[in-house]
Amino acid sequence: MGTEAQEVGFLDNPGQQKLRFIPLGGVGEIGKNLSLIWVGDDIMVVDCGLAFPDDDMPGVDLVLPDMAFLLEHRDHVRGVFLTHGHEDHVGAIPYLLREMSVPVYGTRLTMGIVDLKLQEHKLTLPKGSREVTPGEKVPAGRSTVEFFRVNHSIPDATGLIIRTPAGTVVHTGDFKIDHTPVDGHVASFDRLAQAGDEGVRLLLADSTNAERSGFTPSERTVGDALERVIANAAGRVLVASFASHVHRIAQTVEIAARHGRRVAVVGRSMENVVAKAQELGYLTFPPGVKMEVEEVQRMPADRVCILTTGSQGEPMSALSRMALADHRKVEILPGDTVVVAASPIPGNDKLVARMIDGLFRRGAHVVYGIPMGVHVSGHGAQEELKLMLNLVRPQFFIPVHGEYRHLVHHGELAQATGVPSDHIFIGENGTVFEFTSEQGRVVGQVPWGKVLVDGMGIGDVGHIVLRDRRQLSQDGVLIVVLGIDSQSGELVSGPDVVSRGFVYVRESEALMEEARQRVRTVVEGLGEGYTEWATIKTAVRDAMAKLMFERTRRRPMVLPIVMEV
């Protein structure tokens, strides 16, 4: 299986009819999916998603893929083709459309979710953008892009069959194979088999569950579990789910109505997606079932069901605030049943565990975890991945959408189904893969990375800022303020030492006095008439850092402030 990238001039002749695949996000990681299919003068962009910050990114709100390479070649872009409406596939669309105008294509619910995001950013879809239906073909320069239906944890999920002058590419999007889907729409096995018969140069396939044996259970099994929970609950029922999981929401509404419960929706993202799904016909509330959250307290407990956000324990989400008794409209009461209908995304485990503890402390009965049956994955396990490989029968294969170990396992599955090992390529973001009718190879590397969003700032938080934030969160800050005569260089005021997040000054007066004395010694040691402020600051910073480490074995950030008097 190929892995190595080489720095060569792979773009010297962009008019050549070679098939190139360039992932800028989502390969070697889960999240911020963004890939380019480049043939001749035409670039087709597949998905444009974001990721959520890791624990080592304090203060960061969102993580975007670095789009610099894409923007540099914007004149070749023929369209952005979205596989489905999850954040990691569409969340970065507003940030892309701020920088360039290019048609966006996706199925009805996908485009509805994109429209919600663009409204938040006060943007509109570029000219030429439109909804597509599975089976529809969209021209893209000299290529065509056909959307085909797949099953996933959101309605209207699709894969792409991209027919180019250099061969056909199949991109599965996120998929599982559900023979009994909630909406009755099974995957387009016929289109995949037909594409396989016609010949597929390259398959790009979801690798998320490549480590899991067997098959992923049907979403209908979650409905069965919710039925048991809601039927046996004596008090109120609260169901926390991803806002985009419309199938799960629809099943909850149907079951609640069947058991005489009315349904309230809590949480901004849940309210927005539910409203959009209702508007587009993907979700229906029976007459009299939906109620406002203000009505909950007036209803008997056994007549109430609440749909809420917070399945990942996000600190500001509705369910997390309920667990802390901090929600303005809903209070967790003893006897409530809370269903966490999702599994923790890697990295969110502690947040979810803390939230569940809080719910138990409030007297709730909490139902959570895959063993309880209230969640199934939206991604195919090993047998489904092998079925996809056997339907498509690609000449070359690149596993995508997964961390590196997932890609390796998926490559091994492909080899087991008969794909030659030298036709399987394991890579990472930024790798340039090139394919002809005879061979595939890695021909280069393009710039890629992460762009961090913090409040209104996009990309202004980098490694140095994150390093400083981590240091501040670990050891705090020590501010040293001193006034120096601009002519003589004498210390005329201070030094004053201010501690934040390091030690409490009143309880560490001896240490603070030693710090002040050390600063005086440093300034006096520089000699009379010394007024190089940068050198003074450096000397004070170094002396304070050394002293504090000697006395406390901690490294606070030291900020000297020198005032000319």
Secondary structure, 3 states (H helix, E strand, C coil): CECCCCCCCCCCCCCCCCEEEEEEECEEECCCCEEEEEECCEEEEECCCCECCCCCCCCCCEEEECCHHHHHCHHHEEEEECCCCCHHHHCCHHHHHCCCCCCEEECHHHHHHHHHHHHHCCCCCCCCCEECCCCCEEEECCEEEEEEECECCCCCCEEEEEEECCEEEEECCCCECCCCCCCCCCCCHHHHHHHHHHCCCEEEEECCCCCCCCCCCCCHHHHHHHHHHHHHCCCCEEEECCCCCHHHHHHHHHHHHHCCCEEEEECHHHHHHHHHHHHHCCCCCCCCCEECHHHHHHCCHHHEEEEECCCCCCCCCHHHHHHCCCCCCCCCCCCCEEEECCCCCCCCHHHHHHHHHHHHHCCCEEEECHHHCCCCCCCCCHHHHHHHHHHHCCCEEEEECEEHHHHHHHHHHHHHCCCCHHHEECCCCCEEEEECCCCEEEEEECCCCEEEEECCEECCCCHHHHHHHHHHHHHCEEEEEEEECCCCCCEEEEEEEEEECCCCHHHHHHHHHHHHHHHHHHHHHCCCCCCCHHHHHHHHHHHHHHHHHHHHCCCCEEEEEEEEC
